[in-house]
């Protein structure tokens, strides 16, 4: 099963992706996590990305595509993946489409977690206190939400037009939201995953 998870920062993509990973036995590929690992490793790419991430802006499409291709071509992604944090703008939609076509691995479904803005701000505040992610501070969260509205919302519209988008209410307990996600996954692919 090849899934893209969409949703604003703090909508629960990461949490739900970890659960889906166990259920479907495919890797959870988070471009935010890949970038944070590069920052922690102090690589040249990480140093370049850090300032952009701390400002709540998007890292360049070229860097992201290189990083994504490297990850998607690893053996564990051959049977599927849950992609979280990519694509984030329309150029990345096209890049992903071209890459997956080249790899003969078309997407099965795009799941979008819907969470209202007020709740998002509250969740990011809680995560800021718990994890101390610099980009979860309220000022940067506002910027990330603005970037999301301007650049990432059109991504959902694109998948909607291509009849690939399944929107899910992201408010509720972790179990409730997880069940809603399972309910919109293509049944034939679920069966194929056992
Ligand atoms: P996330 O953990 O998905 O919220 O990502 C954290 C930050 O990493 C974002 O605010 C961006 O600065 C950067 N980032 C993650 N994924 C992407 C992407 N696909 N394109 C550009 N920047 C990204």
Boltz pocket constraint, residues with backbone or C-beta under 6 A from the ligand:
constraints:
  - pocket:
      binder: B
      contacts: [[A, 9], [A, 31], [A, 32], [A, 33], [A, 35], [A, 49], [A, 52], [A, 53], [A, 54], [A, 56], [A, 57], [A, 58], [A, 59], [A, 60], [A, 64], [A, 84], [A, 85], [A, 86], [A, 87], [A, 88], [A, 92], [A, 135], [A, 144]]
      max_distance: 6.0
